[in-house]
C-alpha cells in the first residue's frame, strides 16, 4: 500500500483504491499525521467518495493543532469522536426526556395507566376510576403535561366536586387516583417531583355506617325477601349470619364450603382471605340449594348463569315495603345490603364478643375499623374491673394508713 503526500497540505496523506474510481481518478483514502503528547500520531479520516478532500483534511488537522496550542477541546480525532458521540447521546436523551415531558396527563391515563389498571384491580374498581377520571379529572387535565400541573389545579378539582355536592369520600378517592397516576408517571421518568396532591388537605370523612337491624327487623326482612326471591333471601341470610360482603357472597363457590364442619373459606377478600363459620340456619340453607361442583358458583346470575354483579333491586323494594328508610335523609342511617354485615358485627359486640374476635370474623384490616362498634358494649370495662375485684385475695385488701410516731 503506497501513501502519497500532497503539495500544500502538510501532514495530509492519501492512498488510492486499487479499482474503485471517484470521478476521473481512483478513489482516495485520507489520513492526517501530527504530534500528540510528544509522539507522532496518525489518524484515519475517510474516502474521498465519502466527502473527504485534501482541503477538508487540512482543516481538520489545523483544528487539532489549535486545540493543542490552546489546551482546549479535543486533541485527537478519537477524542473528538468520543465527545461527539457523548454529545449526540446527551442530545438524544434530552430529546427523549422532552418528548416524555410533553405527554399529557390524560394521554398517560389512556395509554399507560388504564391498561395496567385492568390487570391489577377488580372490575368494580376499574369502572369507578374510569368514571371519576372522565367526570372530574379529564376536564381539568385534558391537555396538560405533568410539568404544568400544580396544587392549584388539584384544588380546582376538589372545589368543583364540592360545589357539585360530592361526598368527601368521592373527593378523596379522586385525589387518590391522581396520586396513583402521578406516581406511575414518576416511575417512568415523565416527572421528577412529588404529586401535588401531597400539598392538598384531605377532606374529613365520616361515612361510618351506624344503622343496624334489630333481630325483629332482620326476621321481617328475611320473611319479605323469601316471598320475592329464594336466592336473594339466602344471600341476605348468609351476610346477616356471617358478616360476608356482597362481593364475597357473589364469588362464593362450592369448593369454599365445608358444610358438615360448618366452615366457609372466604378467599381473595378485601383485606385478605379469612374463615367464616355457619350458623345452623346457614348450614340448612346451603343443604336446601344442593351441592355443586367445587369451582361452581353457589349463587349465579339468573340471566347469564355467571357471577352476580350487584344486589337485585328487589332488596330495595323489600326495604321500602317495610318502611325501614322512611323519612331517613342521612345515608349512614339507610338500610342497604351492607347493613346486614354491619348488623352481624353489632350483634356480636352486644353479646359481649371481644373486639379482636369480631375483627377476625369481619376480616377488618385493623382493630381501629372494629372499634366503631365499641359503643355497643358500654359496660365492658366496668364488668372487667368488677371481675378483677371479685377474684382479689383478701390479703390484697388495702390496709389503713398508719400514723407516724
C-alpha positions in Angstrom: 0.0 0.0 0.0 1.6 3.2 -1.1 0.9 6.5 0.6 1.2 9.8 -1.2 1.8 13.3 0.1 0.0 16.4 -1.2 1.8 19.7 -2.1 0.5 22.5 0.0 -1.2 20.2 2.5 1.5 19.3 5.1 0.5 16.4 7.3 -2.1 15.1 5.0 -1.6 11.8 3.1 -3.7 9.5 1.0 -3.7 6.1 -0.7 -5.6 5.1 -3.8 -8.2 2.4 -4.0 -6.9 -0.4 -6.3 -10.0 -0.5 -8.5 -12.8 1.9 -7.4 -12.9 5.3 -9.0 -14.3 8.6 -7.9 -14.8 10.9 -10.8 -11.9 10.7 -13.3 -9.4 9.3 -10.9 -9.2 6.5 -8.4 -10.9 6.9 -5.0 -8.5 8.3 -2.4 -8.4 7.5 1.4 -7.1 10.4 3.5 -5.2 10.3 6.8 -3.5 13.1 8.9 -0.3 12.9 10.8 0.6 15.1 13.8 2.4 15.2 17.1 0.4 14.2 20.2 2.0 14.3 23.7 5.4 14.1 22.2 4.7 11.2 19.9 3.9 11.0 16.2 0.2 10.1 15.7 -1.7 9.2 12.6 -5.4 9.0 12.3 -7.7 8.0 9.5 -10.3 10.3 8.1 -12.1 8.5 5.2 -12.6 8.1 1.5 -12.9 10.9 -1.0 -16.2 9.3 -2.1 -17.5 9.9 1.4 -16.8 13.6 1.2 -13.2 13.9 2.3 -10.9 16.3 0.3 -7.4 17.5 0.8 -8.7 20.9 2.0 -11.1 19.4 4.5 -8.4 17.0 5.8 -6.1 20.0 6.3 -8.8 21.9 8.1 -9.3 19.0 10.5 -5.6 18.9 11.2 -5.5 22.6 11.8 -8.2 22.4 14.4 -6.3 19.6 16.3 -3.1 21.7 16.2 -5.0 24.7 17.5 -6.5 22.6 20.3 -3.0 21.5 21.3 -1.8 25.1 21.2 -4.6 26.5 23.4 -5.1 23.4 25.5 -8.8 23.4 24.8 -11.2 21.0 23.1 -10.4 17.5 21.6 -6.7 16.9 20.9 -7.2 13.8 18.8 -9.8 12.6 16.3 -10.7 9.6 18.6 -11.2 12.0 21.5 -13.3 14.3 19.2 -15.4 11.3 18.0 -15.9 10.3 21.7 -17.0 13.8 22.6 -19.3 14.0 19.6 -20.9 10.6 20.5 -21.4 11.7 24.1 -23.0 15.0 22.9 -25.2 13.1 20.5 -26.3 10.7 23.2 -26.9 13.5 25.6 -29.0 15.4 22.9 -30.9 12.2 22.2 -31.6 11.7 25.9 -32.7 15.3 26.2 -35.0 15.0 23.3 -36.5 11.8 24.7 -37.0 13.4 28.0 -38.6 16.4 26.4 -40.9 14.1 24.4 -41.9 12.3 27.6 -42.5 15.6 29.5 -44.8 16.7 26.7 -47.1 13.6 27.3 -50.3 14.9 28.8 -51.9 13.6 32.0 -54.9 12.4 30.0 -52.9 10.6 27.4 -50.8 8.8 30.1 -54.0 7.7 31.8 -55.4 6.3 28.5 -52.3 4.7 27.1 -50.4 3.5 30.2 -52.4 3.7 33.5 -55.8 2.4 32.3 -54.4 -0.8 30.6 -52.4 -1.7 33.7 -55.4 -0.8 35.9 -57.5 -3.6 34.1 -54.9 -6.2 35.1 -54.3 -5.2 38.7 -57.8 -4.2 40.1 -61.2 -5.6 40.3 -63.8 -4.7 37.6 -65.8 -2.6 40.0 -62.7 -0.5 40.9 -61.7 -0.2 37.2 -65.2 1.1 36.4 -65.2 3.5 39.4 -61.8 5.0 38.5 -62.7 5.5 34.8 -66.0 7.3 35.8 -64.2 9.6 38.3 -61.5 10.3 35.8 -63.8 11.2 32.9 -66.2 13.2 35.1 -63.8 15.3 37.3 -60.1 14.9 36.3 -60.2 14.9 32.5 -61.9 18.3 32.1 -59.1 20.0 34.0 -56.1 17.9 32.8 -57.1 17.1 29.3 -54.2 18.9 27.5 -51.9 19.5 30.4 -48.5 17.7 30.6 -47.3 16.7 34.1 -44.8 19.6 34.3 -47.6 22.1 34.1 -49.7 20.6 36.9 -49.5 22.1 40.4 -51.6 22.1 43.6 -53.8 24.9 42.4 -55.2 22.6 39.7 -55.9 19.9 42.3 -57.7 22.5 44.4 -59.8 23.3 41.3 -60.9 19.7 41.0 -61.7 19.5 44.7 -63.8 22.7 44.7 -65.7 21.6 41.5 -66.6 18.4 43.2 -67.6 20.1 46.5 -69.8 22.6 44.6 -71.5 19.6 42.9 -72.3 18.2 46.3 -70.0 15.2 46.0 -69.1 13.4 49.2 -65.7 13.8 51.0 -65.1 10.1 50.2 -65.6 10.6 46.5 -63.2 13.6 46.6 -60.6 11.6 48.5 -61.0 8.7 46.0 -60.5 11.1 43.1 -57.3 12.6 44.7 -56.0 9.1 45.3 -56.5 8.3 41.6 -54.5 11.4 40.6 -51.7 10.4 43.1 -51.5 6.8 41.7 -51.3 8.1 38.1 -48.7 10.6 39.1 -46.5 8.1 40.9 -46.6 5.8 37.9 -45.6 8.6 35.6 -42.8 9.5 38.0 -41.6 5.9 38.0 -41.5 6.1 34.2 -39.4 9.3 34.2 -42.1 11.7 32.9 -41.9 13.8 36.0 -39.4 14.0 38.9 -41.3 15.9 41.6 -43.8 14.6 44.2 -47.5 14.5 43.4 -49.2 17.9 44.0 -51.9 16.0 46.0 -49.4 15.9 48.8 -50.0 19.5 49.5 -53.7 19.3 49.5 -55.5 18.9 52.8 -57.6 15.7 52.8 -61.3 16.1 53.2 -62.7 14.9 56.5 -64.7 11.8 56.0 -67.3 10.4 58.3 -69.1 7.6 56.4 -69.2 5.1 59.2 -72.5 3.3 58.9 -74.3 3.4 62.2 -77.6 1.8 61.3 -78.0 -1.9 62.1 -81.1 -4.1 62.3 -82.8 -5.4 65.4 -83.4 -9.1 65.4 -87.1 -8.4 64.8 -86.3 -6.2 61.8 -84.0 -8.8 60.4 -86.7 -11.5 60.7 -89.2 -9.3 59.0 -86.8 -8.5 56.2 -85.9 -12.2 55.6 -89.6 -13.1 55.5 -90.3 -10.4 53.0 -87.3 -11.4 50.8 -88.4 -15.1 50.8 -91.6 -14.1 49.1 -89.7 -12.3 46.4 -86.7 -14.4 45.7 -85.3 -17.5 47.4 -81.8 -16.7 46.2 -81.9 -13.2 47.4 -83.3 -14.4 50.8 -80.4 -16.9 51.0 -77.7 -14.3 50.2 -79.2 -11.9 52.8 -79.3 -14.7 55.4 -75.6 -15.6 54.6 -74.5 -12.0 55.1 -76.6 -11.4 58.2 -75.2 -14.6 59.9 -71.6 -14.4 58.7 -70.8 -10.8 58.0 -69.9 -11.5 54.4 -69.7 -8.6 52.0 -71.9 -8.7 48.9 -68.8 -9.3 46.7 -67.7 -12.2 48.9 -71.2 -13.7 48.6 -71.1 -13.3 44.8 -67.7 -15.0 44.5 -68.5 -18.0 46.8 -68.0 -21.4 45.2 -69.0 -24.8 46.5 -65.3 -25.6 46.9 -65.2 -22.8 49.5 -67.6 -24.7 51.8 -67.3 -27.4 54.3 -70.9 -27.8 55.2 -70.5 -30.6 57.7 -67.8 -28.7 59.6 -69.8 -25.5 59.1 -66.8 -23.6 57.7 -66.7 -21.1 54.9 -63.4 -20.3 53.3 -63.6 -16.6 52.2 -60.8 -16.2 49.7 -59.4 -13.1 47.9 -61.4 -10.9 50.2 -60.9 -7.1 50.6 -58.4 -7.5 53.4 -57.1 -11.0 52.6 -58.6 -14.4 53.0 -60.4 -15.5 56.2 -62.5 -18.3 57.6 -66.2 -17.8 58.3 -68.5 -20.0 60.4 -72.0 -21.1 59.6 -74.9 -20.9 61.9 -77.3 -23.9 61.8 -79.7 -21.8 59.7 -76.9 -21.1 57.1 -75.9 -24.8 57.1 -79.5 -25.8 56.4 -79.8 -23.1 53.7 -76.8 -24.5 51.8 -78.2 -28.0 52.0 -81.5 -26.8 50.6 -79.7 -25.4 47.5 -78.0 -28.7 46.6 -74.3 -29.4 46.2 -72.5 -28.2 43.1 -69.0 -28.7 41.6 -66.1 -27.3 43.6 -65.4 -24.4 41.1 -69.1 -23.7 40.6 -70.6 -20.5 42.0 -73.2 -21.0 44.8 -75.2 -18.0 43.7 -75.5 -17.3 40.0 -76.8 -14.6 37.8 -80.3 -15.7 36.7 -80.0 -14.5 33.2 -76.5 -15.4 32.2 -75.5 -18.0 34.8 -72.3 -16.2 35.6 -71.1 -14.2 38.6 -73.7 -11.7 40.0 -72.6 -8.1 39.7 -74.9 -6.3 42.0 -77.7 -7.0 44.5 -81.2 -7.2 42.9 -83.4 -4.1 43.2 -85.9 -6.5 44.9 -83.9 -5.9 48.1 -84.6 -2.2 47.9 -88.3 -2.9 47.3 -88.4 -5.1 50.3 -86.8 -2.4 52.5 -89.3 0.2 51.1 -92.2 -2.1 51.8 -91.1 -2.5 55.4 -90.6 1.3 55.7 -87.1 1.0 57.1 -85.9 4.1 55.2 -89.0 6.2 55.5 -88.0 9.8 56.3 -84.3 8.9 56.5 -82.0 11.5 55.0 -78.7 10.6 56.5 -77.1 8.0 54.2 -75.4 6.3 57.2 -78.9 5.5 58.6 -80.3 4.0 55.4 -80.8 0.2 55.3 -78.7 -1.3 52.4 -77.5 -4.9 51.8 -74.3 -3.8 53.5 -76.4 -3.1 56.7 -76.6 -6.9 57.1 -72.9 -7.2 57.6 -73.0 -4.3 59.9 -75.8 -5.9 61.9 -73.8 -9.1 62.3 -70.9 -7.2 63.9 -73.2 -5.1 66.1 -74.9 -8.2 67.4 -71.6 -9.8 68.2 -70.4 -6.9 70.2 -73.8 -6.5 72.0 -73.4 -10.1 73.1 -70.0 -9.5 74.7 -67.8 -10.9 71.9 -64.3 -9.4 72.3 -63.4 -6.8 69.6 -60.4 -8.8 68.5 -62.6 -11.8 67.7 -65.1 -9.5 65.9 -62.2 -8.2 63.9 -61.1 -11.7 62.8 -64.7 -12.7 61.9 -65.3 -9.5 59.9 -62.0 -9.5 58.1 -61.1 -6.0 59.2 -57.6 -4.9 58.2 -57.1 -3.2 61.6 -58.7 -3.2 65.0 -59.5 0.5 64.5 -62.1 -0.5 62.0 -63.8 -2.7 64.5 -63.7 -0.1 67.3 -66.6 1.7 65.7 -68.8 -0.9 67.4 -67.3 -0.5 70.8 -70.1 1.9 71.9 -72.5 -1.0 71.7 -70.8 -2.6 74.7 -70.6 0.3 77.2 -70.4 -1.8 80.3 -67.4 -4.0 79.1 -64.7 -2.1 81.0 -66.9 -1.8 84.1 -67.5 -5.5 84.1 -63.8 -6.3 83.6 -62.9 -4.3 86.7 -65.7 -6.0 88.7 -64.5 -9.4 87.6 -60.9 -8.4 88.6 -62.1 -7.2 92.0 -64.1 -10.4 92.6 -61.0 -12.6 92.3 -58.8 -10.5 94.6 -57.4 -12.4 97.6 -58.3 -11.0 101.0 -54.6 -10.4 101.6 -54.7 -7.9 98.8 -57.1 -5.6 100.7 -55.8 -2.1 101.3 -54.7 -1.5 104.9 -55.5 1.8 106.7 -52.7 4.3 106.7 -50.7 4.2 110.0 -49.8 7.4 111.7 -46.1 8.1 112.2 -45.0 8.4 115.9 
